[in-house]
Amino acid sequence: MIKEIPLFPLNLVVFPGEELNLHIFEPRYKQLINDCLTNQCTFGIPSYVLTKVEYGTEVKITEVTKTYEDGRMDIKTEGLGVFNVQNFINPWKDKEYAGGPVEFIDFEDELDPSLQLKFIELCQDLFEWLHMEDELPISVETSMYSVIHKLGLKPEEEYILLKMKSHKKRQSFIIEHLEQLIPALERAENAKEKIRMNGHFKHFNPLKF
């Protein structure tokens, strides 16, 4: 499906279902948000992480939490579908902000329940290891998009993930990342312990031959 929407490029990746809070202060984006509120429409956030406008996520405004005297706003948004920008027009129509036609991505498959369980298991291991299990509770219902920014992915890796048209490939990508990340963190912690022990008096049990 192709449709024209306002575009608000940001140097980040927004995923479907993700909640994103934004502080709106530039005049062109204050105009964009006011237009969306007036027309009850969505806007797109192209991910400008590779210095180009290509893929992004449609978002809807769920709440305006604060409006300042000078027109600045604090808003809450929620990610919807992923799109590919067909034409980035800046400025768009008679507006100060950009916009243009985008084509929405259809997924080739469904989430794999067995991969979801593996993902949950690895997330639990990671957050327990980081002593963040209370701050970031994980259950079988946890969506990967709700914790995706907490998993140590680089922006470029998140962008690769966003562009994938297969749910199963996304799941496998994150699982592979976590399977590499957790042992690396453990090795780093062990190295720190060895460094701390340098210069200390060590007690060794005698070897028995």
Legacy VTK file of the C-alpha trace (Angstrom):
# vtk DataFile Version 3.0
C-alpha trace
ASCII
DATASET POLYDATA
POINTS 209 float
0.000 0.000 0.000
1.260 3.478 -0.881
0.095 6.704 0.713
1.405 10.205 1.275
2.266 11.221 4.829
4.232 13.982 6.608
7.829 12.917 7.331
9.896 13.685 10.437
13.402 12.181 9.947
15.291 11.303 13.128
18.647 9.714 13.869
17.047 6.663 15.477
15.024 3.570 14.654
11.395 3.248 15.718
9.795 -0.205 15.700
6.121 -1.206 15.355
4.384 -1.137 18.717
7.157 0.919 20.305
6.184 3.899 22.451
8.275 6.978 21.722
8.201 10.283 23.616
9.201 13.390 21.665
9.902 16.997 22.584
8.813 19.161 19.643
10.572 22.519 19.386
11.480 23.290 15.748
8.897 25.516 13.992
8.481 23.127 11.041
7.806 20.168 13.320
5.474 22.157 15.543
3.515 22.795 12.338
3.662 19.087 11.446
2.349 17.940 14.820
-0.402 20.588 14.868
-1.488 19.515 11.380
-1.589 15.862 12.472
-3.651 16.768 15.540
-6.052 18.902 13.500
-6.484 16.302 10.752
-6.234 13.290 13.080
-3.585 11.742 10.868
-0.314 9.906 11.330
3.214 10.860 10.326
6.350 8.960 9.418
9.751 8.806 11.092
12.358 7.827 8.493
15.431 6.429 10.251
18.301 8.731 9.320
21.040 6.458 10.671
22.941 5.908 7.424
22.803 9.554 6.226
19.958 8.824 3.851
16.175 8.691 3.945
15.012 5.208 2.967
13.117 3.142 5.557
11.089 4.287 8.536
8.012 3.742 10.683
4.578 5.310 10.657
3.568 6.626 14.090
0.391 7.940 15.651
0.151 10.573 18.368
-1.374 9.014 21.476
-1.118 11.993 23.832
0.060 15.582 24.091
1.402 15.638 27.631
2.450 19.296 27.731
2.152 22.422 25.598
4.465 25.343 26.298
3.693 29.045 25.841
6.032 29.265 22.841
4.292 26.354 21.093
6.738 23.625 22.046
5.140 20.300 22.907
5.852 17.048 24.693
4.040 14.240 22.916
3.670 10.471 23.170
3.596 8.370 20.021
3.253 4.718 19.083
4.915 2.949 16.152
2.660 1.348 13.556
3.863 -0.059 10.221
7.266 -0.019 8.510
7.571 1.758 5.174
9.970 2.479 2.344
10.143 6.139 1.297
9.281 6.459 -2.393
9.999 10.183 -2.673
11.260 12.545 0.030
9.836 15.994 -0.772
11.221 18.854 1.302
9.356 21.102 1.785
6.163 19.181 1.106
3.246 20.924 -0.621
2.780 24.330 1.034
4.239 23.184 4.367
7.497 23.919 6.202
8.155 20.220 6.813
8.901 17.263 4.533
6.544 14.602 3.281
5.878 12.274 0.400
4.621 8.881 -0.748
5.685 5.806 1.223
5.107 2.114 0.542
4.288 -0.069 3.536
6.074 -3.397 4.001
4.072 -6.611 4.216
5.673 -9.362 6.270
6.288 -12.684 4.548
5.553 -14.838 7.592
4.395 -14.968 11.210
6.367 -14.984 14.453
7.821 -18.380 15.331
6.693 -19.465 18.852
9.852 -21.538 19.448
12.079 -18.602 18.493
10.023 -16.360 20.777
10.695 -18.698 23.710
14.414 -18.697 22.921
14.375 -14.899 22.754
12.628 -14.672 26.138
15.134 -17.079 27.714
18.114 -15.081 26.460
16.589 -11.753 27.549
16.032 -13.151 31.034
19.651 -14.318 31.141
20.913 -10.930 29.983
18.875 -8.817 32.385
19.585 -11.123 35.331
23.279 -10.966 34.520
23.069 -7.151 34.394
20.957 -7.115 37.622
18.143 -5.396 35.719
15.481 -8.089 36.052
13.347 -5.918 38.343
13.702 -2.858 36.120
12.971 -4.820 32.940
10.708 -7.754 33.825
10.435 -10.349 31.051
7.560 -12.772 30.450
6.384 -15.021 27.627
4.203 -12.130 26.458
7.113 -9.712 26.070
7.416 -8.289 22.553
10.929 -8.001 21.163
10.136 -4.419 20.167
9.404 -3.424 23.764
13.001 -4.166 24.823
14.863 -3.891 21.524
16.758 -0.727 22.505
17.988 -2.421 25.702
19.817 -5.264 23.956
23.034 -3.496 22.982
22.369 -3.283 19.255
24.114 -0.557 17.284
21.849 1.905 15.396
23.044 0.344 12.136
22.023 -3.113 13.384
18.611 -1.832 14.456
18.202 -0.379 10.975
19.045 -3.732 9.364
16.436 -5.296 11.616
13.816 -2.702 10.642
14.281 -3.424 6.934
13.772 -7.186 7.256
10.529 -8.437 5.696
10.505 -11.693 7.661
9.457 -11.947 11.307
11.460 -15.163 11.667
14.602 -13.526 10.286
14.175 -10.686 12.786
13.808 -13.172 15.620
16.877 -15.132 14.487
18.899 -11.925 14.088
18.230 -10.869 17.685
18.825 -14.358 19.074
22.194 -14.585 17.310
23.110 -11.148 18.678
22.221 -12.148 22.252
24.068 -15.468 21.959
27.204 -13.491 21.098
26.625 -10.607 23.520
26.123 -12.528 26.773
29.374 -14.574 26.591
31.265 -11.414 25.567
29.973 -9.589 28.652
30.926 -12.536 30.837
34.454 -12.581 29.388
34.782 -8.840 29.980
33.692 -9.230 33.605
36.149 -12.084 34.148
38.925 -9.938 32.666
38.053 -7.114 35.062
38.295 -9.499 38.003
41.729 -10.680 36.883
42.918 -7.090 36.524
41.694 -6.277 40.038
43.651 -9.242 41.411
46.962 -8.082 39.914
49.267 -6.985 42.730
47.219 -8.740 45.396
48.612 -11.555 47.514
47.163 -14.770 46.161
46.581 -17.988 47.996
47.016 -21.139 45.929
46.218 -24.622 47.150
49.218 -26.928 46.714
49.048 -29.205 43.727
48.963 -32.918 44.365
51.089 -35.011 41.998
LINES 1 210
209 0 1 2 3 4 5 6 7 8 9 10 11 12 13 14 15 16 17 18 19 20 21 22 23 24 25 26 27 28 29 30 31 32 33 34 35 36 37 38 39 40 41 42 43 44 45 46 47 48 49 50 51 52 53 54 55 56 57 58 59 60 61 62 63 64 65 66 67 68 69 70 71 72 73 74 75 76 77 78 79 80 81 82 83 84 85 86 87 88 89 90 91 92 93 94 95 96 97 98 99 100 101 102 103 104 105 106 107 108 109 110 111 112 113 114 115 116 117 118 119 120 121 122 123 124 125 126 127 128 129 130 131 132 133 134 135 136 137 138 139 140 141 142 143 144 145 146 147 148 149 150 151 152 153 154 155 156 157 158 159 160 161 162 163 164 165 166 167 168 169 170 171 172 173 174 175 176 177 178 179 180 181 182 183 184 185 186 187 188 189 190 191 192 193 194 195 196 197 198 199 200 201 202 203 204 205 206 207 208
